[in-house]
Amino acid sequence: MPDDLHPDLHLAIRAAHAAGALLRDHWQARDRLVIDAKAAGDFVSQADHEAEALLRRHLLAAGDGWLGEETAPREGKRRWIVDPLDGTTNFLRGIAHWAVSVALEVDGRLVLGVVHDPLKDETFAAAQGLGLRLNERPVHPAPPPGFDAALFGTGLPFGDMPHIPDHAADLTRVLPGSAGVRRMGAAALDLAYVAAGRLDGFWERRLRPWDIAAGLVLLREAGCRVEGWTPEERPEDSGTVLAAPPALFDAFAARLRQADQPRRA
């Protein structure tokens, strides 16, 4: 691992890799997992719980705070924000698009993020001032295409979520004139893909902190613009995120913000 990485980033990468190895083992035997439903269409499994417990053991030091999807929060000046298995439904269905997401927040500011894809053996990592890395190598995405050739990512609400009509309306504004939209089912990886230039933008409403914390660091260190539904809104606060490279952001955001009275996150 490069010597110029911050010790906390080293720690986060090692922890994400350990959780990823555990999840790979469960992936091979996922038909035997114990699965519960937290809400309509929202699942949690034995694999999620075990991976989060492993991350807590690796990451938490005395005085550190914690915010994870599956375990009780803990306050602290330094706070780890973790999704042990982003893309649980994909995982359980045998769809190979899921990841481990780890971020560190210090004094309310996100300072590092790691998104690890165990099946593809890809680790996206970034810390303030160090830029974006993929498997320890710096990433410098090519300039994005124009809107007509741009490919965007999003997440779609499901079950009884109240903002399904909002996202349906969003699609009618983004799909015309673009190269398309992908809904792949793992927000952490989607944000990493925008940072690395594989997708040209991403938007979604009402995400949870563990869904986006690591990805927000990756995006910012890659030079992307990141806003909420309005320019003044921080995704960390609202859970709503719009992200794209600067050259494409204004056109992308303008289409999404066309609604006169958007439902706010």
C-alpha positions as CSV (number, residue, x, y, z in Angstrom):
1,M,0.0,0.0,0.0
2,P,1.5,3.5,-0.8
3,D,3.3,5.1,2.0
4,D,1.6,8.5,1.4
5,L,-1.8,7.2,2.5
6,H,-3.1,8.4,5.8
7,P,-3.0,5.7,8.6
8,D,-6.8,5.9,9.0
9,L,-7.2,5.2,5.3
10,H,-4.8,2.2,5.6
11,L,-7.0,1.0,8.5
12,A,-10.3,1.5,6.6
13,I,-9.0,-0.4,3.5
14,R,-7.8,-3.3,5.7
15,A,-11.1,-3.5,7.5
16,A,-13.1,-3.3,4.2
17,H,-11.0,-6.1,2.7
18,A,-11.6,-8.3,5.8
19,A,-15.3,-7.7,5.6
20,G,-15.2,-8.4,1.9
21,A,-13.5,-11.8,2.5
22,L,-16.2,-12.7,5.0
23,L,-18.9,-11.7,2.6
24,R,-17.4,-13.6,-0.3
25,D,-17.6,-16.8,1.8
26,H,-21.3,-16.1,2.5
27,W,-21.9,-15.3,-1.2
28,Q,-20.8,-18.8,-2.0
29,A,-23.4,-20.3,0.4
30,R,-26.0,-17.6,0.3
31,D,-28.9,-20.1,-0.1
32,R,-28.2,-21.0,3.6
33,L,-28.3,-17.5,5.0
34,V,-30.9,-16.4,7.6
35,I,-32.8,-13.4,6.0
36,D,-35.2,-10.9,7.6
37,A,-37.2,-8.1,6.1
38,K,-36.8,-4.7,7.8
39,A,-39.5,-3.2,5.6
40,A,-41.2,-3.9,2.2
41,G,-38.4,-4.8,-0.2
42,D,-35.7,-4.0,2.4
43,F,-33.8,-7.1,3.5
44,V,-31.0,-7.9,6.0
45,S,-29.2,-11.1,6.4
46,Q,-26.7,-12.9,8.7
47,A,-24.0,-11.7,6.3
48,D,-24.8,-8.1,6.9
49,H,-24.7,-8.5,10.7
50,E,-21.5,-10.5,10.7
51,A,-19.7,-8.1,8.4
52,E,-20.7,-5.1,10.5
53,A,-19.5,-6.8,13.7
54,L,-16.2,-7.5,12.0
55,L,-15.9,-3.8,10.9
56,R,-16.6,-2.6,14.4
57,R,-13.8,-4.8,15.8
58,H,-11.3,-3.6,13.2
59,L,-12.2,0.1,13.2
60,L,-13.4,1.3,16.6
61,A,-10.9,2.8,19.0
62,A,-11.5,4.2,22.4
63,G,-13.6,7.4,22.0
64,D,-14.5,6.8,18.4
65,G,-18.1,7.2,17.3
66,W,-20.0,4.9,15.1
67,L,-22.9,4.9,12.7
68,G,-23.7,1.6,11.0
69,E,-26.7,0.3,9.2
70,E,-27.2,-2.7,11.5
71,T,-25.8,-1.8,14.9
72,A,-26.4,0.9,17.6
73,P,-24.8,4.3,17.0
74,R,-22.2,5.8,19.3
75,E,-21.3,9.5,19.5
76,G,-17.7,10.7,19.1
77,K,-15.6,13.5,17.7
78,R,-14.3,10.9,15.2
79,R,-17.1,8.8,13.8
80,W,-17.0,5.8,11.5
81,I,-19.9,5.6,9.1
82,V,-20.3,2.1,7.7
83,D,-22.5,0.1,5.4
84,P,-21.3,-3.5,5.8
85,L,-23.1,-4.7,2.7
86,D,-24.4,-2.1,0.3
87,G,-26.6,-3.9,-2.2
88,T,-28.0,-6.6,0.0
89,T,-30.9,-7.5,-2.3
90,N,-28.4,-7.9,-5.2
91,F,-26.2,-10.1,-2.9
92,L,-29.1,-12.3,-1.9
93,R,-30.4,-12.7,-5.5
94,G,-26.9,-13.7,-6.8
95,I,-26.4,-10.4,-8.7
96,A,-22.7,-9.5,-8.6
97,H,-23.0,-5.8,-7.7
98,W,-22.5,-5.1,-4.0
99,A,-19.9,-3.6,-1.8
100,V,-18.5,-2.7,1.6
101,S,-18.6,1.0,2.4
102,V,-16.5,2.7,5.1
103,A,-16.2,6.5,5.8
104,L,-14.6,8.5,8.6
105,E,-16.1,11.8,9.8
106,V,-14.1,14.2,12.0
107,D,-15.9,17.1,13.7
108,G,-18.8,16.7,11.3
109,R,-16.7,16.7,8.1
110,L,-16.2,13.6,6.0
111,V,-12.5,13.1,5.6
112,L,-12.0,9.6,4.0
113,G,-14.0,7.0,2.2
114,V,-13.5,3.4,1.0
115,V,-15.8,1.4,-1.3
116,H,-14.6,-2.2,-1.7
117,D,-16.1,-4.6,-4.3
118,P,-14.9,-8.0,-3.2
119,L,-16.1,-9.9,-6.3
120,K,-14.3,-7.7,-8.8
121,D,-11.4,-7.1,-6.4
122,E,-11.7,-3.4,-6.8
123,T,-11.1,-0.9,-3.9
124,F,-12.0,2.7,-4.5
125,A,-10.3,4.9,-1.8
126,A,-9.9,8.6,-1.1
127,A,-8.9,10.9,1.7
128,Q,-8.9,14.7,1.8
129,G,-6.1,16.1,-0.3
130,L,-4.9,12.6,-1.6
131,G,-7.2,12.3,-4.6
132,L,-9.0,9.1,-5.7
133,R,-7.3,5.8,-6.0
134,L,-8.4,2.4,-7.4
135,N,-6.5,-0.5,-6.1
136,E,-3.8,1.8,-4.8
137,R,-3.3,3.6,-8.1
138,P,-4.4,7.3,-8.7
139,V,-7.4,7.7,-10.9
140,H,-7.7,10.5,-13.4
141,P,-11.0,10.1,-15.3
142,A,-11.3,11.3,-18.8
143,P,-13.4,14.4,-19.4
144,P,-17.1,13.5,-19.6
145,P,-19.0,13.5,-22.9
146,G,-21.7,15.9,-23.8
147,F,-25.2,15.3,-22.3
148,D,-26.3,13.4,-25.4
149,A,-23.6,10.8,-24.8
150,A,-23.7,10.8,-21.0
151,L,-24.7,7.7,-19.0
152,F,-26.3,8.3,-15.6
153,G,-27.0,6.3,-12.5
154,T,-29.8,6.5,-10.0
155,G,-31.6,4.5,-7.4
156,L,-35.3,3.9,-7.5
157,P,-37.7,3.8,-4.5
158,F,-39.6,0.7,-3.9
159,G,-42.3,-0.9,-1.7
160,D,-44.4,1.8,-0.1
161,M,-41.9,4.7,-0.3
162,P,-43.7,8.0,-0.8
163,H,-41.4,9.5,-3.4
164,I,-41.9,7.0,-6.2
165,P,-43.7,9.6,-8.3
166,D,-40.8,12.0,-7.9
167,H,-38.3,9.5,-9.4
168,A,-40.7,8.6,-12.2
169,A,-40.8,12.3,-13.1
170,D,-37.0,12.6,-12.8
171,L,-36.6,9.9,-15.4
172,T,-38.8,11.7,-17.9
173,R,-36.5,14.7,-17.6
174,V,-33.1,12.8,-17.8
175,L,-33.8,10.0,-20.3
176,P,-34.6,12.2,-23.3
177,G,-31.4,13.3,-25.1
178,S,-29.0,11.3,-22.9
179,A,-27.4,7.9,-23.5
180,G,-29.5,6.3,-20.7
181,V,-29.9,5.7,-17.0
182,R,-28.7,2.7,-15.0
183,R,-30.3,1.5,-11.8
184,M,-27.8,-1.1,-10.4
185,G,-28.9,-1.4,-6.8
186,A,-25.8,-0.3,-4.8
187,A,-25.5,3.4,-4.2
188,A,-22.0,3.2,-2.8
189,L,-20.7,1.6,-6.0
190,D,-22.7,3.9,-8.2
191,L,-21.0,6.9,-6.6
192,A,-17.6,5.3,-6.9
193,Y,-18.3,4.7,-10.6
194,V,-19.1,8.4,-11.1
195,A,-15.9,9.3,-9.4
196,A,-13.9,6.9,-11.6
197,G,-15.7,8.1,-14.8
198,R,-17.6,4.9,-15.5
199,L,-20.9,6.8,-15.0
200,D,-21.3,10.5,-15.9
201,G,-23.6,11.4,-13.0
202,F,-25.8,10.1,-10.3
203,W,-28.9,11.3,-8.4
204,E,-31.1,9.8,-5.7
205,R,-33.4,11.1,-2.9
206,R,-33.6,10.2,0.8
207,L,-30.6,8.0,1.1
208,R,-29.2,7.2,4.5
209,P,-25.7,8.4,5.7
210,W,-24.1,5.0,5.4
211,D,-25.3,4.7,1.8
212,I,-23.4,7.8,0.6
213,A,-20.7,8.9,3.1
214,A,-17.8,7.1,1.6
215,G,-19.0,7.8,-2.0
216,L,-19.2,11.6,-1.2
217,V,-15.5,11.6,-0.3
218,L,-14.6,9.7,-3.5
219,L,-16.6,12.1,-5.6
220,R,-15.1,15.2,-4.1
221,E,-11.5,13.9,-4.3
222,A,-12.1,13.1,-8.0
223,G,-13.1,16.7,-8.6
224,C,-16.9,16.1,-9.1
225,R,-19.5,18.6,-8.1
226,V,-21.8,17.3,-5.4
227,E,-25.0,19.0,-4.2
228,G,-28.4,18.3,-2.8
229,W,-31.7,19.1,-4.4
230,T,-30.7,22.8,-4.2
231,P,-27.1,24.1,-4.4
232,E,-27.1,25.1,-0.8
233,E,-28.2,21.7,0.5
234,R,-25.6,19.2,1.6
235,P,-26.2,15.5,0.8
236,E,-24.8,14.7,4.3
237,D,-27.7,16.5,5.8
238,S,-30.6,15.7,3.5
239,G,-29.7,12.3,2.0
240,T,-30.5,13.6,-1.5
241,V,-27.5,13.7,-3.8
242,L,-26.8,15.1,-7.3
243,A,-23.3,14.5,-8.6
244,A,-21.4,14.8,-11.9
245,P,-18.1,16.2,-13.3
246,P,-18.2,20.0,-13.4
247,A,-18.4,20.2,-17.2
248,L,-21.7,18.2,-17.1
249,F,-23.2,19.2,-13.8
250,D,-25.1,22.3,-14.7
251,A,-27.0,20.6,-17.6
252,F,-27.7,17.5,-15.5
253,A,-28.9,19.4,-12.4
254,A,-31.0,21.8,-14.5
255,R,-33.0,18.9,-15.9
256,L,-33.6,17.4,-12.5
257,R,-34.5,20.7,-10.9
258,Q,-37.1,21.6,-13.5
259,A,-40.0,20.6,-11.2
260,D,-41.7,23.7,-9.8
261,Q,-42.3,22.1,-6.4
262,P,-40.0,19.2,-5.9
263,R,-40.7,17.1,-2.9
264,R,-37.7,17.7,-0.7
265,A,-35.8,14.9,1.1
